[in-house]
Amino acid sequence: MTGALIVAVLGIGGTTSAMAASPSQDGQQPRQDCRTYSSVTQCGEPQLNQKQQACVNSAVQQGMTERRAVVECHTFA
């Protein structure tokens, strides 16, 4: 009996996680890759100009993660 419950729960969990990754019936897309640094939230990958890309390269060389550098340089550079 316990084995059947575990299989049932795992089966439901697998179906739910697969549905979460697909677009919903109303056409909405799954959540975007968003992050927040220095009170700035950014989703997706922004297009950086040359000054911003140089800022990212410099920040990464100094030890900042690239994800954080992209957000901060896109906002403040």
The 8 nearest C-alpha neighbors of each residue, nearest first, counted from 0:
[[1, 3, 2, 4, 5, 6, 7, 8],
 [2, 0, 4, 3, 5, 6, 7, 8],
 [1, 3, 5, 4, 0, 6, 7, 8],
 [2, 4, 6, 0, 1, 5, 7, 8],
 [5, 3, 7, 1, 2, 6, 8, 0],
 [4, 6, 2, 8, 7, 3, 9, 1],
 [5, 7, 3, 9, 4, 8, 10, 2],
 [8, 6, 4, 10, 5, 9, 3, 11],
 [7, 9, 5, 11, 10, 6, 4, 12],
 [10, 8, 12, 6, 11, 7, 13, 5],
 [9, 11, 7, 13, 8, 12, 6, 14],
 [10, 12, 8, 14, 9, 13, 15, 7],
 [13, 11, 9, 15, 14, 10, 8, 16],
 [12, 14, 10, 16, 11, 15, 9, 17],
 [15, 13, 11, 17, 12, 16, 18, 10],
 [14, 16, 12, 18, 17, 13, 11, 19],
 [17, 15, 19, 13, 18, 14, 12, 20],
 [18, 16, 14, 19, 15, 20, 13, 21],
 [17, 19, 15, 21, 16, 20, 14, 22],
 [18, 20, 16, 17, 21, 15, 29, 22],
 [21, 19, 18, 17, 29, 16, 22, 30],
 [22, 20, 18, 19, 23, 29, 17, 28],
 [23, 21, 28, 27, 29, 26, 24, 20],
 [22, 24, 25, 26, 27, 21, 28, 29],
 [23, 25, 26, 22, 27, 21, 28, 18],
 [24, 26, 23, 27, 22, 28, 21, 29],
 [27, 25, 24, 23, 22, 28, 29, 21],
 [26, 28, 23, 22, 25, 29, 24, 30],
 [27, 29, 22, 26, 30, 23, 21, 31],
 [30, 28, 22, 20, 31, 21, 27, 19],
 [31, 29, 28, 32, 33, 20, 27, 42],
 [32, 30, 33, 42, 43, 29, 28, 34],
 [31, 33, 42, 43, 30, 34, 41, 44],
 [34, 32, 42, 41, 31, 43, 40, 35],
 [33, 35, 40, 41, 42, 36, 32, 70],
 [36, 34, 40, 39, 38, 41, 37, 33],
 [35, 37, 38, 39, 67, 40, 34, 70],
 [36, 38, 39, 35, 71, 40, 70, 67],
 [37, 39, 36, 35, 40, 71, 34, 41],
 [40, 38, 35, 36, 37, 41, 70, 74],
 [41, 39, 35, 34, 38, 36, 33, 42],
 [40, 42, 33, 34, 35, 39, 70, 43],
 [43, 41, 33, 32, 31, 34, 44, 40],
 [42, 44, 32, 31, 33, 45, 41, 34],
 [43, 45, 46, 42, 41, 69, 32, 47],
 [46, 44, 47, 43, 73, 69, 42, 41],
 [45, 47, 44, 48, 73, 51, 52, 69],
 [48, 46, 51, 52, 45, 73, 49, 50],
 [47, 49, 51, 50, 52, 46, 73, 53],
 [50, 48, 52, 51, 53, 47, 54, 55],
 [51, 49, 53, 52, 48, 54, 76, 47],
 [50, 52, 54, 48, 72, 53, 49, 47],
 [53, 51, 55, 49, 54, 50, 47, 48],
 [54, 52, 56, 50, 51, 55, 49, 57],
 [53, 55, 51, 57, 52, 56, 72, 58],
 [56, 54, 52, 68, 58, 53, 57, 69],
 [57, 55, 53, 59, 54, 58, 52, 60],
 [56, 58, 60, 54, 55, 59, 53, 61],
 [57, 59, 61, 55, 60, 63, 56, 68],
 [60, 58, 63, 62, 56, 61, 57, 65],
 [59, 61, 57, 58, 62, 56, 63, 55],
 [60, 62, 58, 59, 63, 57, 56, 64],
 [61, 63, 59, 60, 64, 58, 57, 65],
 [64, 62, 59, 58, 61, 68, 65, 67],
 [65, 63, 67, 66, 59, 68, 62, 58],
 [64, 66, 68, 67, 59, 69, 63, 55],
 [67, 65, 69, 64, 68, 70, 34, 63],
 [66, 68, 70, 64, 69, 65, 71, 36],
 [67, 69, 65, 55, 71, 70, 66, 72],
 [70, 68, 72, 66, 67, 71, 55, 73],
 [71, 69, 73, 67, 68, 72, 74, 41],
 [70, 72, 74, 68, 73, 69, 75, 67],
 [71, 73, 76, 75, 69, 74, 51, 70],
 [74, 72, 70, 71, 69, 51, 75, 76],
 [75, 73, 71, 72, 76, 70, 39, 69],
 [74, 76, 72, 71, 73, 70, 51, 54],
 [75, 72, 51, 73, 74, 54, 50, 71]]
